[in-house]
Amino acid sequence: MSTPVRAFVVNTLEAMNLDTSDVTDSTPIGDGGMELESLTTAELVMQVEEEYGVKFSDDDVEGMQTMTVGDFVAEVERRLTQVAAEAGSA
């Protein structure tokens, strides 16, 4: 999966000085993959929220530790679609 959202996520991780050379959509965000700690995950989410205007709750962020990179990108894209649909019906 190669989308603008995925590119933004990977570029953001790189900007946070994380090694993304082996990252695929099936790479876990937490244990056994990127090994992102909760603060790092929160920083990634804040960058995504700022860039795309989507929102995640604290509970959402905690649950991301069990997601893969592909899951996270798909969730951001789902929320983008939802925001666009809500804006269109307003």
Biopython code that builds the backbone (N, CA, C, O; Angstrom):
import numpy as np
from Bio.PDB.StructureBuilder import StructureBuilder

atoms = [
    (1, "MET", "N", (0.853, -1.183, 0.000)),
    (1, "MET", "CA", (0.000, 0.000, 0.000)),
    (1, "MET", "C", (0.892, 1.238, 0.000)),
    (1, "MET", "O", (1.690, 1.441, 0.915)),
    (2, "SER", "N", (0.752, 2.041, -1.010)),
    (2, "SER", "CA", (1.524, 3.277, -1.088)),
    (2, "SER", "C", (0.550, 4.424, -1.316)),
    (2, "SER", "O", (0.033, 4.613, -2.417)),
    (3, "THR", "N", (0.316, 5.174, -0.270)),
    (3, "THR", "CA", (-0.614, 6.282, -0.335)),
    (3, "THR", "C", (0.051, 7.513, 0.264)),
    (3, "THR", "O", (1.076, 7.396, 0.937)),
    (4, "PRO", "N", (-0.521, 8.692, 0.027)),
    (4, "PRO", "CA", (0.032, 9.895, 0.661)),
    (4, "PRO", "C", (0.035, 9.799, 2.192)),
    (4, "PRO", "O", (0.959, 10.293, 2.838)),
    (5, "VAL", "N", (-0.979, 9.173, 2.770)),
    (5, "VAL", "CA", (-1.024, 9.036, 4.227)),
    (5, "VAL", "C", (0.113, 8.144, 4.702)),
    (5, "VAL", "O", (0.786, 8.463, 5.682)),
    (6, "ARG", "N", (0.332, 7.025, 4.009)),
    (6, "ARG", "CA", (1.423, 6.128, 4.395)),
    (6, "ARG", "C", (2.763, 6.842, 4.280)),
    (6, "ARG", "O", (3.611, 6.715, 5.164)),
    (7, "ALA", "N", (2.963, 7.591, 3.201)),
    (7, "ALA", "CA", (4.210, 8.328, 3.023)),
    (7, "ALA", "C", (4.401, 9.338, 4.149)),
    (7, "ALA", "O", (5.508, 9.495, 4.665)),
    (8, "PHE", "N", (3.323, 10.025, 4.530)),
    (8, "PHE", "CA", (3.414, 10.990, 5.621)),
    (8, "PHE", "C", (3.791, 10.291, 6.927)),
    (8, "PHE", "O", (4.647, 10.781, 7.664)),
    (9, "VAL", "N", (3.165, 9.157, 7.218)),
    (9, "VAL", "CA", (3.456, 8.415, 8.449)),
    (9, "VAL", "C", (4.918, 7.991, 8.473)),
    (9, "VAL", "O", (5.602, 8.198, 9.475)),
    (10, "VAL", "N", (5.403, 7.405, 7.392)),
    (10, "VAL", "CA", (6.791, 6.941, 7.346)),
    (10, "VAL", "C", (7.753, 8.129, 7.445)),
    (10, "VAL", "O", (8.752, 8.055, 8.160)),
    (11, "ASN", "N", (7.462, 9.214, 6.739)),
    (11, "ASN", "CA", (8.326, 10.396, 6.810)),
    (11, "ASN", "C", (8.338, 10.981, 8.214)),
    (11, "ASN", "O", (9.379, 11.443, 8.681)),
    (12, "THR", "N", (7.196, 10.966, 8.893)),
    (12, "THR", "CA", (7.122, 11.468, 10.262)),
    (12, "THR", "C", (7.963, 10.599, 11.194)),
    (12, "THR", "O", (8.680, 11.113, 12.053)),
    (13, "LEU", "N", (7.871, 9.283, 11.022)),
    (13, "LEU", "CA", (8.695, 8.378, 11.837)),
    (13, "LEU", "C", (10.176, 8.623, 11.586)),
    (13, "LEU", "O", (10.977, 8.611, 12.520)),
    (14, "GLU", "N", (10.543, 8.846, 10.326)),
    (14, "GLU", "CA", (11.937, 9.146, 9.998)),
    (14, "GLU", "C", (12.381, 10.451, 10.653)),
    (14, "GLU", "O", (13.494, 10.541, 11.170)),
    (15, "ALA", "N", (11.518, 11.454, 10.631)),
    (15, "ALA", "CA", (11.829, 12.743, 11.239)),
    (15, "ALA", "C", (11.997, 12.619, 12.751)),
    (15, "ALA", "O", (12.644, 13.457, 13.380)),
    (16, "MET", "N", (11.414, 11.572, 13.331)),
    (16, "MET", "CA", (11.546, 11.300, 14.762)),
    (16, "MET", "C", (12.780, 10.437, 15.037)),
    (16, "MET", "O", (12.937, 9.888, 16.128)),
    (17, "ASN", "N", (13.646, 10.326, 14.034)),
    (17, "ASN", "CA", (14.899, 9.571, 14.119)),
    (17, "ASN", "C", (14.699, 8.078, 14.345)),
    (17, "ASN", "O", (15.487, 7.433, 15.037)),
    (18, "LEU", "N", (13.639, 7.536, 13.754)),
    (18, "LEU", "CA", (13.390, 6.101, 13.831)),
    (18, "LEU", "C", (13.778, 5.451, 12.507)),
    (18, "LEU", "O", (13.621, 6.046, 11.441)),
    (19, "ASP", "N", (14.280, 4.238, 12.586)),
    (19, "ASP", "CA", (14.686, 3.503, 11.391)),
    (19, "ASP", "C", (13.442, 2.943, 10.710)),
    (19, "ASP", "O", (12.730, 2.116, 11.281)),
    (20, "THR", "N", (13.189, 3.396, 9.496)),
    (20, "THR", "CA", (12.018, 2.927, 8.748)),
    (20, "THR", "C", (12.415, 2.101, 7.527)),
    (20, "THR", "O", (11.579, 1.807, 6.673)),
    (21, "SER", "N", (13.678, 1.732, 7.447)),
    (21, "SER", "CA", (14.165, 1.030, 6.255)),
    (21, "SER", "C", (13.466, -0.305, 6.014)),
    (21, "SER", "O", (13.319, -0.715, 4.863)),
    (22, "ASP", "N", (13.033, -0.987, 7.063)),
    (22, "ASP", "CA", (12.390, -2.293, 6.915)),
    (22, "ASP", "C", (10.887, -2.241, 7.172)),
    (22, "ASP", "O", (10.250, -3.286, 7.305)),
    (23, "VAL", "N", (10.314, -1.045, 7.243)),
    (23, "VAL", "CA", (8.892, -0.912, 7.567)),
    (23, "VAL", "C", (8.030, -1.336, 6.382)),
    (23, "VAL", "O", (8.220, -0.889, 5.251)),
    (24, "THR", "N", (7.070, -2.219, 6.685)),
    (24, "THR", "CA", (6.054, -2.614, 5.708)),
    (24, "THR", "C", (4.697, -2.386, 6.362)),
    (24, "THR", "O", (4.622, -2.008, 7.531)),
    (25, "ASP", "N", (3.645, -2.612, 5.621)),
    (25, "ASP", "CA", (2.306, -2.452, 6.187)),
    (25, "ASP", "C", (2.043, -3.440, 7.321)),
    (25, "ASP", "O", (1.190, -3.187, 8.172)),
    (26, "SER", "N", (2.758, -4.554, 7.343)),
    (26, "SER", "CA", (2.536, -5.552, 8.389)),
    (26, "SER", "C", (3.454, -5.374, 9.602)),
    (26, "SER", "O", (3.424, -6.189, 10.524)),
    (27, "THR", "N", (4.270, -4.313, 9.606)),
    (27, "THR", "CA", (5.149, -4.041, 10.742)),
    (27, "THR", "C", (4.317, -3.532, 11.922)),
    (27, "THR", "O", (3.605, -2.537, 11.789)),
    (28, "PRO", "N", (4.401, -4.208, 13.079)),
    (28, "PRO", "CA", (3.671, -3.718, 14.252)),
    (28, "PRO", "C", (4.203, -2.352, 14.700)),
    (28, "PRO", "O", (5.399, -2.078, 14.601)),
    (29, "ILE", "N", (3.309, -1.512, 15.187)),
    (29, "ILE", "CA", (3.724, -0.213, 15.715)),
    (29, "ILE", "C", (4.423, -0.400, 17.055)),
    (29, "ILE", "O", (5.406, 0.280, 17.350)),
    (30, "GLY", "N", (3.916, -1.317, 17.860)),
    (30, "GLY", "CA", (4.460, -1.548, 19.196)),
    (30, "GLY", "C", (5.440, -2.704, 19.219)),
    (30, "GLY", "O", (6.375, -2.770, 18.421)),
    (31, "ASP", "N", (5.204, -3.614, 20.155)),
    (31, "ASP", "CA", (6.108, -4.738, 20.387)),
    (31, "ASP", "C", (6.324, -5.589, 19.146)),
    (31, "ASP", "O", (5.385, -5.898, 18.412)),
    (32, "GLY", "N", (7.585, -5.961, 18.925)),
    (32, "GLY", "CA", (7.935, -6.824, 17.817)),
    (32, "GLY", "C", (8.017, -6.119, 16.476)),
    (32, "GLY", "O", (8.136, -6.770, 15.438)),
    (33, "GLY", "N", (7.956, -4.802, 16.487)),
    (33, "GLY", "CA", (8.015, -4.046, 15.237)),
    (33, "GLY", "C", (8.763, -2.742, 15.433)),
    (33, "GLY", "O", (9.968, -2.734, 15.683)),
    (34, "MET", "N", (8.035, -1.637, 15.318)),
    (34, "MET", "CA", (8.643, -0.317, 15.480)),
    (34, "MET", "C", (9.058, -0.064, 16.936)),
    (34, "MET", "O", (9.927, 0.764, 17.210)),
    (35, "GLU", "N", (8.422, -0.791, 17.861)),
    (35, "GLU", "CA", (8.712, -0.647, 19.289)),
    (35, "GLU", "C", (8.458, 0.776, 19.787)),
    (35, "GLU", "O", (9.176, 1.276, 20.653)),
    (36, "LEU", "N", (7.417, 1.431, 19.225)),
    (36, "LEU", "CA", (7.098, 2.784, 19.655)),
    (36, "LEU", "C", (6.557, 2.762, 21.077)),
    (36, "LEU", "O", (5.687, 1.958, 21.410)),
    (37, "GLU", "N", (7.075, 3.644, 21.900)),
    (37, "GLU", "CA", (6.553, 3.811, 23.241)),
    (37, "GLU", "C", (5.322, 4.706, 23.154)),
    (37, "GLU", "O", (5.077, 5.330, 22.122)),
    (38, "SER", "N", (4.556, 4.768, 24.225)),
    (38, "SER", "CA", (3.299, 5.511, 24.190)),
    (38, "SER", "C", (3.498, 6.984, 23.852)),
    (38, "SER", "O", (2.682, 7.558, 23.130)),
    (39, "LEU", "N", (4.551, 7.605, 24.350)),
    (39, "LEU", "CA", (4.790, 9.022, 24.042)),
    (39, "LEU", "C", (5.137, 9.222, 22.569)),
    (39, "LEU", "O", (4.719, 10.203, 21.955)),
    (40, "THR", "N", (5.890, 8.304, 22.015)),
    (40, "THR", "CA", (6.246, 8.393, 20.599)),
    (40, "THR", "C", (5.012, 8.180, 19.735)),
    (40, "THR", "O", (4.827, 8.863, 18.728)),
    (41, "THR", "N", (4.171, 7.233, 20.128)),
    (41, "THR", "CA", (2.917, 7.002, 19.405)),
    (41, "THR", "C", (2.039, 8.248, 19.473)),
    (41, "THR", "O", (1.438, 8.644, 18.474)),
    (42, "ALA", "N", (1.967, 8.861, 20.646)),
    (42, "ALA", "CA", (1.170, 10.086, 20.806)),
    (42, "ALA", "C", (1.709, 11.206, 19.919)),
    (42, "ALA", "O", (0.927, 11.968, 19.349)),
    (43, "GLU", "N", (3.017, 11.316, 19.795)),
    (43, "GLU", "CA", (3.618, 12.342, 18.933)),
    (43, "GLU", "C", (3.259, 12.083, 17.469)),
    (43, "GLU", "O", (2.928, 13.015, 16.737)),
    (44, "LEU", "N", (3.324, 10.828, 17.045)),
    (44, "LEU", "CA", (2.940, 10.472, 15.680)),
    (44, "LEU", "C", (1.484, 10.857, 15.429)),
    (44, "LEU", "O", (1.159, 11.446, 14.397)),
    (45, "VAL", "N", (0.618, 10.524, 16.373)),
    (45, "VAL", "CA", (-0.809, 10.831, 16.233)),
    (45, "VAL", "C", (-1.023, 12.342, 16.153)),
    (45, "VAL", "O", (-1.816, 12.812, 15.338)),
    (46, "MET", "N", (-0.327, 13.099, 16.986)),
    (46, "MET", "CA", (-0.474, 14.562, 16.954)),
    (46, "MET", "C", (-0.072, 15.132, 15.590)),
    (46, "MET", "O", (-0.714, 16.049, 15.079)),
    (47, "GLN", "N", (0.981, 14.587, 15.016)),
    (47, "GLN", "CA", (1.419, 15.038, 13.686)),
    (47, "GLN", "C", (0.355, 14.715, 12.633)),
    (47, "GLN", "O", (0.064, 15.540, 11.768)),
    (48, "VAL", "N", (-0.219, 13.523, 12.709)),
    (48, "VAL", "CA", (-1.256, 13.112, 11.765)),
    (48, "VAL", "C", (-2.507, 13.982, 11.939)),
    (48, "VAL", "O", (-3.109, 14.417, 10.957)),
    (49, "GLU", "N", (-2.889, 14.227, 13.186)),
    (49, "GLU", "CA", (-4.056, 15.071, 13.443)),
    (49, "GLU", "C", (-3.859, 16.466, 12.869)),
    (49, "GLU", "O", (-4.769, 17.035, 12.266)),
    (50, "GLU", "N", (-2.674, 17.007, 13.059)),
    (50, "GLU", "CA", (-2.377, 18.355, 12.557)),
    (50, "GLU", "C", (-2.378, 18.398, 11.029)),
    (50, "GLU", "O", (-2.881, 19.346, 10.427)),
    (51, "GLU", "N", (-1.819, 17.375, 10.419)),
    (51, "GLU", "CA", (-1.712, 17.334, 8.956)),
    (51, "GLU", "C", (-3.059, 17.109, 8.278)),
    (51, "GLU", "O", (-3.365, 17.739, 7.266)),
    (52, "TYR", "N", (-3.867, 16.201, 8.844)),
    (52, "TYR", "CA", (-5.082, 15.756, 8.156)),
    (52, "TYR", "C", (-6.392, 16.197, 8.807)),
    (52, "TYR", "O", (-7.459, 15.975, 8.234)),
    (53, "GLY", "N", (-6.339, 16.809, 9.975)),
    (53, "GLY", "CA", (-7.558, 17.288, 10.610)),
    (53, "GLY", "C", (-8.449, 16.198, 11.169)),
    (53, "GLY", "O", (-9.644, 16.416, 11.367)),
    (54, "VAL", "N", (-7.884, 15.026, 11.426)),
    (54, "VAL", "CA", (-8.632, 13.945, 12.052)),
    (54, "VAL", "C", (-8.324, 13.951, 13.546)),
    (54, "VAL", "O", (-7.325, 14.530, 13.972)),
    (55, "LYS", "N", (-9.161, 13.321, 14.326)),
    (55, "LYS", "CA", (-8.978, 13.292, 15.779)),
    (55, "LYS", "C", (-8.948, 11.858, 16.291)),
    (55, "LYS", "O", (-9.668, 10.988, 15.800)),
    (56, "PHE", "N", (-8.101, 11.634, 17.286)),
    (56, "PHE", "CA", (-8.007, 10.358, 17.979)),
    (56, "PHE", "C", (-8.132, 10.619, 19.470)),
    (56, "PHE", "O", (-7.563, 11.586, 19.978)),
    (57, "SER", "N", (-8.869, 9.770, 20.179)),
    (57, "SER", "CA", (-8.978, 9.901, 21.634)),
    (57, "SER", "C", (-7.754, 9.262, 22.288)),
    (57, "SER", "O", (-6.975, 8.567, 21.636)),
    (58, "ASP", "N", (-7.602, 9.513, 23.588)),
    (58, "ASP", "CA", (-6.503, 8.882, 24.327)),
    (58, "ASP", "C", (-6.619, 7.362, 24.276)),
    (58, "ASP", "O", (-5.612, 6.662, 24.173)),
    (59, "ASP", "N", (-7.853, 6.850, 24.348)),
    (59, "ASP", "CA", (-8.064, 5.405, 24.260)),
    (59, "ASP", "C", (-7.649, 4.868, 22.894)),
    (59, "ASP", "O", (-7.084, 3.780, 22.789)),
    (60, "ASP", "N", (-7.938, 5.649, 21.842)),
    (60, "ASP", "CA", (-7.514, 5.255, 20.491)),
    (60, "ASP", "C", (-6.000, 5.112, 20.438)),
    (60, "ASP", "O", (-5.479, 4.142, 19.888)),
    (61, "VAL", "N", (-5.295, 6.084, 21.013)),
    (61, "VAL", "CA", (-3.829, 6.092, 20.980)),
    (61, "VAL", "C", (-3.283, 4.883, 21.726)),
    (61, "VAL", "O", (-2.346, 4.239, 21.255)),
    (62, "GLU", "N", (-3.856, 4.568, 22.880)),
    (62, "GLU", "CA", (-3.405, 3.388, 23.632)),
    (62, "GLU", "C", (-3.579, 2.114, 22.819)),
    (62, "GLU", "O", (-2.720, 1.233, 22.860)),
    (63, "GLY", "N", (-4.672, 2.005, 22.088)),
    (63, "GLY", "CA", (-4.945, 0.823, 21.284)),
    (63, "GLY", "C", (-4.033, 0.665, 20.081)),
    (63, "GLY", "O", (-3.934, -0.420, 19.508)),
    (64, "MET", "N", (-3.372, 1.736, 19.703)),
    (64, "MET", "CA", (-2.499, 1.684, 18.528)),
    (64, "MET", "C", (-1.266, 0.829, 18.744)),
    (64, "MET", "O", (-0.627, 0.418, 17.775)),
    (65, "GLN", "N", (-0.919, 0.554, 19.982)),
    (65, "GLN", "CA", (0.257, -0.269, 20.262)),
    (65, "GLN", "C", (0.100, -1.670, 19.676)),
    (65, "GLN", "O", (1.096, -2.359, 19.456)),
    (66, "THR", "N", (-1.127, -2.097, 19.422)),
    (66, "THR", "CA", (-1.358, -3.431, 18.877)),
    (66, "THR", "C", (-1.605, -3.402, 17.369)),
    (66, "THR", "O", (-1.813, -4.449, 16.757)),
    (67, "MET", "N", (-1.583, -2.213, 16.769)),
    (67, "MET", "CA", (-1.820, -2.079, 15.324)),
    (67, "MET", "C", (-0.524, -2.267, 14.537)),
    (67, "MET", "O", (0.579, -2.149, 15.070)),
    (68, "THR", "N", (-0.700, -2.562, 13.260)),
    (68, "THR", "CA", (0.431, -2.530, 12.344)),
    (68, "THR", "C", (0.461, -1.152, 11.681)),
    (68, "THR", "O", (-0.482, -0.373, 11.813)),
    (69, "VAL", "N", (1.529, -0.865, 10.983)),
    (69, "VAL", "CA", (1.614, 0.400, 10.246)),
    (69, "VAL", "C", (0.465, 0.485, 9.244)),
    (69, "VAL", "O", (-0.158, 1.538, 9.103)),
    (70, "GLY", "N", (0.182, -0.612, 8.548)),
    (70, "GLY", "CA", (-0.918, -0.639, 7.583)),
    (70, "GLY", "C", (-2.271, -0.403, 8.233)),
    (70, "GLY", "O", (-3.121, 0.290, 7.676)),
    (71, "ASP", "N", (-2.473, -0.992, 9.438)),
    (71, "ASP", "CA", (-3.720, -0.771, 10.175)),
    (71, "ASP", "C", (-3.883, 0.707, 10.510)),
    (71, "ASP", "O", (-4.964, 1.275, 10.350)),
    (72, "PHE", "N", (-2.796, 1.327, 10.979)),
    (72, "PHE", "CA", (-2.844, 2.730, 11.365)),
    (72, "PHE", "C", (-3.146, 3.614, 10.158)),
    (72, "PHE", "O", (-3.985, 4.512, 10.240)),
    (73, "VAL", "N", (-2.473, 3.367, 9.050)),
    (73, "VAL", "CA", (-2.720, 4.141, 7.825)),
    (73, "VAL", "C", (-4.174, 3.973, 7.384)),
    (73, "VAL", "O", (-4.829, 4.950, 7.021)),
    (74, "ALA", "N", (-4.677, 2.744, 7.413)),
    (74, "ALA", "CA", (-6.066, 2.490, 7.018)),
    (74, "ALA", "C", (-7.031, 3.227, 7.942)),
    (74, "ALA", "O", (-8.046, 3.749, 7.480)),
    (75, "GLU", "N", (-6.730, 3.278, 9.235)),
    (75, "GLU", "CA", (-7.594, 3.977, 10.184)),
    (75, "GLU", "C", (-7.588, 5.486, 9.926)),
    (75, "GLU", "O", (-8.634, 6.133, 9.990)),
    (76, "VAL", "N", (-6.421, 6.040, 9.639)),
    (76, "VAL", "CA", (-6.348, 7.468, 9.308)),
    (76, "VAL", "C", (-7.168, 7.741, 8.048)),
    (76, "VAL", "O", (-7.935, 8.703, 8.004)),
    (77, "GLU", "N", (-7.010, 6.909, 7.036)),
    (77, "GLU", "CA", (-7.761, 7.090, 5.789)),
    (77, "GLU", "C", (-9.261, 6.946, 6.012)),
    (77, "GLU", "O", (-10.049, 7.668, 5.402)),
    (78, "ARG", "N", (-9.664, 6.016, 6.882)),
    (78, "ARG", "CA", (-11.087, 5.846, 7.206)),
    (78, "ARG", "C", (-11.621, 7.122, 7.863)),
    (78, "ARG", "O", (-12.709, 7.591, 7.529)),
    (79, "ARG", "N", (-10.863, 7.666, 8.780)),
    (79, "ARG", "CA", (-11.295, 8.891, 9.465)),
    (79, "ARG", "C", (-11.323, 10.081, 8.508)),
    (79, "ARG", "O", (-12.183, 10.954, 8.626)),
    (80, "LEU", "N", (-10.398, 10.117, 7.575)),
    (80, "LEU", "CA", (-10.404, 11.182, 6.558)),
    (80, "LEU", "C", (-11.678, 11.119, 5.727)),
    (80, "LEU", "O", (-12.300, 12.145, 5.453)),
    (81, "THR", "N", (-12.060, 9.923, 5.330)),
    (81, "THR", "CA", (-13.293, 9.729, 4.559)),
    (81, "THR", "C", (-14.497, 10.179, 5.367)),
    (81, "THR", "O", (-15.404, 10.823, 4.842)),
    (82, "GLN", "N", (-14.497, 9.832, 6.653)),
    (82, "GLN", "CA", (-15.592, 10.214, 7.543)),
    (82, "GLN", "C", (-15.679, 11.735, 7.686)),
    (82, "GLN", "O", (-16.770, 12.302, 7.632)),
    (83, "VAL", "N", (-14.535, 12.392, 7.868)),
    (83, "VAL", "CA", (-14.507, 13.857, 8.010)),
    (83, "VAL", "C", (-15.022, 14.505, 6.722)),
    (83, "VAL", "O", (-15.793, 15.463, 6.771)),
    (84, "ALA", "N", (-14.595, 13.981, 5.574)),
    (84, "ALA", "CA", (-15.042, 14.522, 4.286)),
    (84, "ALA", "C", (-16.544, 14.331, 4.113)),
    (84, "ALA", "O", (-17.225, 15.229, 3.618)),
    (85, "ALA", "N", (-17.070, 13.175, 4.514)),
    (85, "ALA", "CA", (-18.508, 12.913, 4.388)),
    (85, "ALA", "C", (-19.301, 13.841, 5.299)),
    (85, "ALA", "O", (-20.352, 14.347, 4.907)),
    (86, "GLU", "N", (-18.803, 14.067, 6.514)),
    (86, "GLU", "CA", (-19.488, 14.977, 7.435)),
    (86, "GLU", "C", (-19.455, 16.404, 6.929)),
    (86, "GLU", "O", (-20.429, 17.142, 7.078)),
    (87, "ALA", "N", (-18.348, 16.798, 6.335)),
    (87, "ALA", "CA", (-18.229, 18.155, 5.784)),
    (87, "ALA", "C", (-19.168, 18.337, 4.586)),
    (87, "ALA", "O", (-19.726, 19.415, 4.379)),
    (88, "GLY", "N", (-19.332, 17.272, 3.808)),
    (88, "GLY", "CA", (-20.196, 17.332, 2.642)),
    (88, "GLY", "C", (-21.674, 17.407, 2.994)),
    (88, "GLY", "O", (-22.477, 17.947, 2.234)),
    (89, "SER", "N", (-22.027, 16.853, 4.165)),
    (89, "SER", "CA", (-23.433, 16.854, 4.567)),
    (89, "SER", "C", (-23.779, 18.039, 5.450)),
    (89, "SER", "O", (-24.932, 18.197, 5.851)),
    (90, "ALA", "N", (-22.802, 18.867, 5.755)),
    (90, "ALA", "CA", (-23.066, 20.026, 6.628)),
    (90, "ALA", "C", (-23.596, 21.203, 5.852)),
    (90, "ALA", "O", (-23.869, 22.254, 6.434)),
]
sb = StructureBuilder()
sb.init_structure("model")
sb.init_model(0)
sb.init_chain("A")
sb.init_seg("    ")
for serial, (resi, resn, name, xyz) in enumerate(atoms, 1):
    if name == "N":
        sb.init_residue(resn, " ", resi, " ")
    sb.init_atom(name, np.array(xyz, "f"), 0.0, 1.0, " ", f" {name:<3s}", serial, name[0])
structure = sb.get_structure()
